[in-house]
Amino acid sequence: MTKLQTVGARLRTNWQDPLIRRHVVLLFVGKAIGLGIVLTLITRWFLPAVLGAQAAATPATPALDPMAAINAINTVWTLVAAFLVFCMQVGFVLLEAGFARSRESVNILVEGIADTCICGITFWLWGFAFMFEPGNGFIGLHGFALQGLAATYGTTGVPLLAFWVFQFAFADTCSTITSGAMIGRCGFVGDLLYSVGVTGFIYPIIGHWAWGPDGWLATMGPIPFHDFAGSTVVHTIGGVISLAGAIALGPRLGRVFKRDGGGPMPAHDLIIGAAGGLILWFGWYGFNPGSTLSALDTGGIGRVSFNTTLAACSAGLTSLFYSYIRTRKWDLALTTNGFLAGLVAITCPCYWVDPVGAFFIGIGAGIVVVWGIDALEYLRIDDPIGAVPVHMVAGIWGTLSLGLFAAGKYGAPTPTGQDISTVVTGLFYGGGLGTLKAQFIGSAAITLSTFAAAMALMYAVKATGTLRISAEGELEGLDLHEHGSSAYPEYMISGSESVILTMSAKDDAAA
């Protein structure tokens, strides 16, 4: 018998013994239980500890780049549009200086530059947060000094800082508009004070109602208020504040109104004024098409650009011929204000109307701006450049016109194109009165609220004694009295008359 056979016979003999069989079974069961416990300890505690230590020792996988969500094309488009809008500051100061008297030209430029700088600081520290960040229906409550905000603004794909630059240019436009009806008699310190109130509080807080992510007008049901590029938010607000300032200041010394046998004081340089108006027209191609925030919405930016152009043209011609019918003269100043009124009016509805609508909106603007000028003259409110008729009156008309002319074919711009799931339809295109009612509510709420806030601001500044320059300073001229320099140093300007002697003529006379 072999050794293997001997071992097998022994195992069979032992397995037949009940006691031995029992011990073997218990032994194997005990070993299985012990193995299970060991495996449990390994899988539940040992392996996670080891793997965790290895993960800690291994460099972490880099987080997703927050800039990856940025759309480069839309960013460049938005910034170029912002730069165009900022160029409108040149147009504004030229328009105002040309339409005003020569002795307040330096004052206009210094105020424009100072207002721009104030706007930049206030809009960075708290204005942007008030206007564009969530809070409640009336004011934003987050993102002061742009802290704690996402890399991009909302779903635009545009970096937050680029979006801020674009909106800063809009805020600066509103701030500049406010000075238009206050030219020639507003003290420089008073201008600095009310500028903080405008760009730091009135504009961003009331603007939040229409453009904030949770603004009560933007979320109003069943139809929300629409203002694509700011006929109300920028221009009506600016024009209303300008009106409040003109009322608080009173007219310039020597200003005699038509009903009293006088008329507007003549502009000192219509060439500069008209050139400034044309620069503003050029800047409007950033103002309106840029408000898509999307270069990929090619149909939208093309339509907005065309509508902007057509409304300006029809408005300018309307005012030109209207002025000729009234006076038998082709009035340059009125024609300039006419096309500017058309640009203001089309700013709200430019995305949602077709060319026919833009044409008639411009005609309406060319008419109402003349009516606005006549109304101010009758009410004895001194507005040297027509800021109130151009921005407030035409802005209200343009806002309401959306409720009439919205074509019912266009929705909203998106980072990649246009969303037409919800379109805007006006009364003349079968939309009923719904959109017109929403536009009326928004325009009325913003106009009245702005006027109340602006009157409170202007009279508060007036109480400090800084709003209006002294009579002596006004007669001397703001340029010399406030800034110690003249825009035309080779001329000597005496009092309110343009008694001009060139330096060379003075030398000749002396000789």
TITIKOL-687249 format. One record per residue (C-alpha): residue in one letter; x, y, z. Coordinates in steps of 0.5 Angstrom, whole numbers, plus 500, padded with zeros to 3 digits. Example, Ala and Ser with C-alpha at 12.3 -4.5 7.8 and 13.67 -1.06 7.14 Angstrom:
2
  residuo    u    v    w
        a  525  491  516
        s  527  498  514
This chain:
511
  residuo    u    v    w
        m  500  500  500
        t  503  507  498
        k  503  513  503
        l  498  516  499
        q  493  511  500
        t  495  510  507
        v  493  518  509
        g  487  517  505
        a  485  511  509
        r  486  515  515
        l  482  521  513
        r  476  516  512
        t  477  512  518
        n  477  519  522
        w  472  522  519
        q  467  516  521
        d  469  518  528
        p  463  523  530
        l  467  527  535
        i  473  528  530
        r  468  530  525
        r  465  535  529
        h  471  538  531
        v  473  539  524
        v  467  542  522
        l  467  547  528
        l  475  549  526
        f  473  551  519
        v  467  555  521
        g  471  559  526
        k  476  560  521
        a  471  562  516
        i  468  567  521
        g  475  570  523
        l  477  571  515
        g  470  575  515
        i  472  579  520
        v  479  580  518
        l  476  582  511
        t  471  587  514
        l  476  591  517
        i  481  591  511
        t  475  594  507
        r  472  598  512
        w  478  602  515
        f  484  600  513
        l  484  601  505
        p  480  608  506
        a  485  610  511
        v  491  608  506
        l  488  611  500
        g  486  617  503
        a  493  618  505
        q  495  617  498
        a  490  622  496
        a  493  627  500
        a  500  626  498
        t  498  626  491
        p  497  633  488
        a  489  635  487
        t  486  635  481
        p  486  642  479
        a  479  646  479
        l  475  648  473
        d  478  654  471
        p  472  660  472
        m  474  663  466
        a  472  657  461
        a  465  659  461
        i  467  666  458
        n  465  667  451
        a  471  671  448
        i  467  674  442
        n  461  676  446
        t  467  679  451
        v  470  683  445
        w  464  685  443
        t  461  688  449
        l  468  692  451
        v  468  695  444
        a  461  697  445
        a  463  700  452
        f  468  704  449
        l  463  707  444
        v  459  709  449
        f  464  712  453
        c  466  716  447
        m  459  719  447
        q  462  723  453
        v  466  727  448
        g  459  728  444
        f  456  731  450
        v  461  736  452
        l  461  739  445
        l  454  739  444
        e  453  743  451
        a  459  747  450
        g  457  749  443
        f  450  750  445
        a  451  754  451
        r  455  761  452
        s  463  761  451
        r  464  764  458
        e  462  757  461
        s  465  752  456
        v  471  750  461
        n  466  749  466
        i  462  744  462
        l  468  740  460
        v  471  740  468
        e  464  738  470
        g  463  732  465
        i  470  730  467
        a  469  730  474
        d  462  727  474
        t  465  721  470
        c  471  720  475
        i  465  720  481
        c  461  716  477
        g  467  711  476
        i  468  711  484
        t  461  710  486
        f  459  705  481
        w  464  701  483
        l  463  701  491
        w  456  701  491
        g  452  703  485
        f  453  696  481
        a  451  692  487
        f  445  697  488
        m  443  696  480
        f  445  689  478
        e  446  684  484
        p  440  681  487
        g  436  683  493
        n  429  685  493
        g  425  688  488
        f  427  695  489
        i  435  695  491
        g  441  690  490
        l  444  688  496
        h  450  684  494
        g  457  685  491
        f  459  692  494
        a  466  693  491
        l  465  687  486
        q  467  683  492
        g  464  676  492
        l  461  675  485
        a  462  670  480
        a  467  671  474
        t  462  672  469
        y  455  676  470
        g  449  672  470
        t  449  667  464
        t  452  672  459
        g  458  669  458
        v  461  676  459
        p  467  677  465
        l  464  681  471
        l  469  686  470
        a  468  687  462
        f  460  688  464
        w  462  693  469
        v  465  697  464
        f  459  697  459
        q  454  699  465
        f  459  704  468
        a  459  708  461
        f  451  708  461
        a  451  710  468
        d  456  716  466
        t  451  718  460
        c  446  719  465
        s  450  723  470
        t  452  727  464
        i  445  728  462
        t  443  731  468
        s  447  737  467
        g  444  739  461
        a  439  744  463
        m  443  747  469
        i  448  750  465
        g  451  757  466
        r  449  758  473
        c  450  751  477
        g  456  752  482
        f  461  747  481
        v  461  744  489
        g  454  743  488
        d  455  739  481
        l  460  735  485
        l  455  734  491
        y  449  732  486
        s  453  728  482
        v  454  723  488
        g  447  723  489
        v  445  721  482
        t  450  716  480
        g  451  713  487
        f  443  713  489
        i  438  715  484
        y  440  712  478
        p  442  705  480
        i  437  704  485
        i  431  706  481
        g  435  703  475
        h  434  696  479
        w  427  696  478
        a  427  695  471
        w  434  692  470
        g  436  688  476
        p  435  681  476
        d  429  681  481
        g  427  688  480
        w  419  689  481
        l  418  692  474
        a  423  687  470
        t  419  681  474
        m  412  684  473
        g  406  680  471
        p  403  678  467
        i  407  682  462
        p  414  685  464
        f  416  692  463
        h  421  692  457
        d  427  697  456
        f  432  694  452
        a  438  700  452
        g  435  705  456
        s  430  710  454
        t  427  710  461
        v  433  707  465
        v  438  712  462
        h  435  718  458
        t  428  719  462
        i  432  718  469
        g  437  723  466
        g  432  728  463
        v  428  728  469
        i  434  730  474
        s  436  735  469
        l  429  738  470
        a  429  738  477
        g  435  742  477
        a  433  747  472
        i  427  748  477
        a  431  748  483
        l  436  753  480
        g  431  758  476
        p  433  761  470
        r  440  764  468
        l  440  772  469
        g  438  776  463
        r  434  770  461
        v  427  773  458
        f  422  767  455
        k  418  768  449
        r  411  769  453
        d  415  775  456
        g  417  778  449
        g  424  775  449
        g  427  768  447
        p  433  763  448
        m  440  766  449
        p  444  764  442
        a  449  758  442
        h  456  761  442
        d  458  756  437
        l  453  751  433
        i  459  748  429
        i  461  745  436
        g  454  743  438
        a  452  740  432
        a  459  736  431
        g  458  734  438
        g  451  731  436
        l  454  727  431
        i  459  724  435
        l  453  722  440
        w  450  719  434
        f  456  715  433
        g  457  713  440
        w  449  710  440
        y  452  704  435
        g  455  702  442
        f  449  704  446
        n  444  700  442
        p  447  694  439
        g  452  693  444
        s  446  692  449
        t  445  685  446
        l  452  683  450
        s  452  678  444
        a  456  678  438
        l  453  672  436
        d  446  674  435
        t  448  677  428
        g  440  678  426
        g  439  682  433
        i  445  687  432
        g  444  688  425
        r  436  690  426
        v  438  694  432
        s  443  698  428
        f  438  699  422
        n  433  701  427
        t  437  706  430
        t  439  709  424
        l  433  710  421
        a  429  713  427
        a  435  718  428
        c  434  720  420
        s  426  720  420
        a  427  724  427
        g  432  729  424
        l  428  731  418
        t  421  731  422
        s  424  737  426
        l  428  740  420
        f  421  741  416
        y  417  742  423
        s  422  748  424
        y  422  751  417
        i  414  751  417
        r  414  755  424
        t  419  760  422
        r  421  759  415
        k  428  758  417
        w  432  751  417
        d  434  751  424
        l  441  747  425
        a  440  747  433
        l  433  744  432
        t  435  739  427
        t  441  736  431
        n  436  736  437
        g  431  732  433
        f  436  726  431
        l  438  726  438
        a  431  725  440
        g  430  720  435
        l  436  716  438
        v  433  717  445
        a  426  714  443
        i  429  708  439
        t  433  706  445
        c  428  702  448
        p  424  699  443
        c  430  698  438
        y  430  690  439
        w  423  689  438
        v  421  693  432
        d  421  692  425
        p  424  698  420
        v  417  701  419
        g  416  702  426
        a  423  705  427
        f  421  710  422
        f  415  712  425
        i  418  712  432
        g  423  717  429
        i  417  721  426
        g  414  722  433
        a  420  723  437
        g  422  729  432
        i  415  732  433
        v  415  731  441
        v  422  734  442
        v  419  741  439
        w  413  740  443
        g  417  739  449
        i  422  745  448
        d  415  750  447
        a  412  747  453
        l  419  749  457
        e  419  756  454
        y  412  757  456
        l  413  754  463
        r  419  759  464
        i  424  753  465
        d  431  755  463
        d  434  749  459
        p  440  752  455
        i  441  745  450
        g  434  742  450
        a  436  736  455
        v  429  735  458
        p  425  735  451
        v  431  730  448
        h  432  726  454
        m  426  726  458
        v  420  727  453
        a  423  723  447
        g  425  718  452
        i  418  717  455
        w  415  717  448
        g  420  711  446
        t  418  707  452
        l  411  708  450
        s  412  706  443
        l  414  699  444
        g  407  698  446
        l  405  700  440
        f  410  698  435
        a  413  691  437
        a  413  687  431
        g  411  680  435
        k  417  677  432
        y  423  678  437
        g  424  675  443
        a  430  676  447
        p  438  676  446
        t  442  670  449
        p  449  669  449
        t  449  664  442
        g  443  668  439
        q  436  670  440
        d  430  666  444
        i  424  667  441
        s  420  662  446
        t  417  669  448
        v  416  675  443
        v  414  682  445
        t  408  684  441
        g  405  691  441
        l  398  694  439
        f  399  695  432
        y  401  688  431
        g  395  685  434
        g  398  684  441
        g  392  688  445
        l  394  693  450
        g  398  689  455
        t  405  691  453
        l  403  698  452
        k  400  698  460
        a  406  695  462
        q  410  700  459
        f  406  706  461
        i  406  703  469
        g  414  702  468
        s  415  709  465
        a  410  713  470
        a  413  709  476
        i  420  711  474
        t  419  718  472
        l  415  720  478
        s  419  717  483
        t  426  720  480
        f  422  727  480
        a  421  726  487
        a  428  724  489
        a  431  729  484
        m  427  735  487
        a  429  732  494
        l  436  732  492
        m  437  739  489
        y  433  742  494
        a  438  739  499
        v  444  741  495
        k  441  748  495
        a  440  748  502
        t  448  748  503
        g  448  754  499
        t  453  751  493
        l  447  749  488
        r  447  756  484
        i  453  761  483
        s  453  768  486
        a  450  773  481
        e  457  776  481
        g  460  769  479
        e  455  768  474
        l  456  775  471
        e  463  774  471
        g  462  767  467
        l  463  761  471
        d  470  759  467
        l  473  765  470
        h  470  765  477
        e  470  758  478
        h  476  755  474
        g  480  761  473
        s  481  760  466
        s  477  761  459
        a  476  757  453
        y  478  762  449
        p  484  766  452
        e  486  770  446
        y  479  774  447
        m  477  779  452
        i  469  777  454
        s  466  783  458
        g  460  781  462
        s  454  778  458
        e  456  781  451
        s  461  778  446
        v  465  785  446
        i  471  781  443
        l  478  784  442
        t  483  780  439
        m  490  781  443
        s  493  783  436
        a  488  788  435
        k  489  791  442
        d  496  791  441
        d  495  795  434
        a  490  800  438
        a  496  801  443
        a  501  802  438
